[in-house]
Amino acid sequence: MKITEEQVRYVAGLAHLRLTDAEVARMAREMDEILSHMDKLNELDTEGVPPMTQVLYAAGEAATLREDIEGVALSNEVAVSNAATAGNGYFKVPRVIEK
């Protein structure tokens, strides 16, 4: 599959990314390599191969999770004490989405 620079610019626009012409060319090349690799993987015959085992699949929903321990959680005050900017008990961060 060949990824065009036009497709890269379209996806970059959806993600609100500003890419230079050199970055667009590099991304097109890298994305094309990734998709070519995926095409090779899709050629493999996986018929009869059982699905991979999931950690929590047979053992139960919370089998590998520890029990909650009272008093271990940070207080709100402690949690935001090292924040660059905090207010009303929350972390304050710069706005990143304009729309």
C-alpha positions as CSV (number, residue, x, y, z in Angstrom):
1,M,0.0,0.0,0.0
2,K,1.4,3.4,-0.9
3,I,0.7,6.3,1.5
4,T,0.7,9.6,-0.3
5,E,1.8,12.9,1.1
6,E,-1.8,14.2,0.6
7,Q,-3.1,11.5,2.9
8,V,-0.4,12.4,5.5
9,R,-1.5,16.0,5.4
10,Y,-5.1,15.0,5.7
11,V,-4.5,12.9,8.8
12,A,-2.2,15.6,10.2
13,G,-5.0,18.1,9.7
14,L,-7.5,15.9,11.6
15,A,-5.0,15.7,14.5
16,H,-4.3,19.5,14.3
17,L,-0.6,18.9,13.6
18,R,1.5,21.3,11.7
19,L,4.1,19.3,9.8
20,T,6.9,20.6,7.6
21,D,7.3,19.3,4.1
22,A,10.3,17.2,5.3
23,E,8.2,15.7,8.1
24,V,5.3,15.0,5.7
25,A,7.7,13.1,3.4
26,R,9.2,11.2,6.2
27,M,5.8,10.3,7.7
28,A,4.6,9.1,4.3
29,R,7.6,6.8,4.0
30,E,7.4,5.5,7.6
31,M,3.6,4.9,7.4
32,D,4.1,3.1,4.1
33,E,6.7,0.8,5.7
34,I,4.4,0.0,8.6
35,L,1.5,-0.9,6.4
36,S,3.8,-3.0,4.2
37,H,4.9,-4.9,7.3
38,M,1.2,-5.4,8.3
39,D,0.5,-6.8,4.8
40,K,3.3,-9.3,5.3
41,L,1.8,-10.3,8.7
42,N,-1.6,-10.7,7.1
43,E,-0.1,-13.3,4.7
44,L,0.6,-15.7,7.7
45,D,-1.7,-18.7,8.1
46,T,-3.1,-18.5,11.6
47,E,-5.8,-21.1,11.1
48,G,-5.8,-23.4,14.1
49,V,-3.6,-21.1,16.3
50,P,-5.4,-20.6,19.6
51,P,-5.8,-17.0,20.9
52,M,-3.2,-15.7,23.3
53,T,-4.0,-16.2,27.0
54,Q,-5.1,-13.1,28.8
55,V,-3.9,-12.5,32.3
56,L,-7.3,-12.0,33.9
57,Y,-9.3,-14.2,31.5
58,A,-9.8,-17.4,33.4
59,A,-8.9,-16.2,36.9
60,G,-11.6,-13.6,37.4
61,E,-12.0,-10.0,37.0
62,A,-9.7,-8.8,39.8
63,A,-7.5,-11.9,40.3
64,T,-4.2,-10.1,40.0
65,L,-5.1,-6.8,41.7
66,R,-4.2,-6.1,45.3
67,E,-6.8,-5.3,47.9
68,D,-7.4,-1.6,48.6
69,I,-5.5,-0.4,51.7
70,E,-7.2,2.3,53.8
71,G,-5.2,5.5,54.3
72,V,-2.7,4.9,51.5
73,A,-4.3,7.2,49.0
74,L,-2.9,10.7,48.8
75,S,-5.0,13.6,50.1
76,N,-6.0,16.1,47.5
77,E,-3.7,18.7,49.2
78,V,-0.7,16.4,49.0
79,A,-1.5,15.3,45.4
80,V,-1.4,18.9,44.0
81,S,1.3,20.1,46.3
82,N,4.0,19.8,43.6
83,A,1.9,21.0,40.7
84,A,3.3,23.9,38.7
85,T,-0.1,25.5,39.0
86,A,-3.1,24.4,41.2
87,G,-6.4,25.8,42.3
88,N,-9.5,24.6,44.1
89,G,-7.8,21.3,44.7
90,Y,-7.2,20.6,41.0
91,F,-4.1,20.7,38.7
92,K,-4.3,23.6,36.3
93,V,-2.9,23.1,32.8
94,P,-2.7,25.3,29.7
95,R,-5.6,25.0,27.3
96,V,-4.5,22.8,24.4
97,I,-7.7,22.7,22.3
98,E,-8.7,25.9,20.7
99,K,-12.1,24.8,19.3
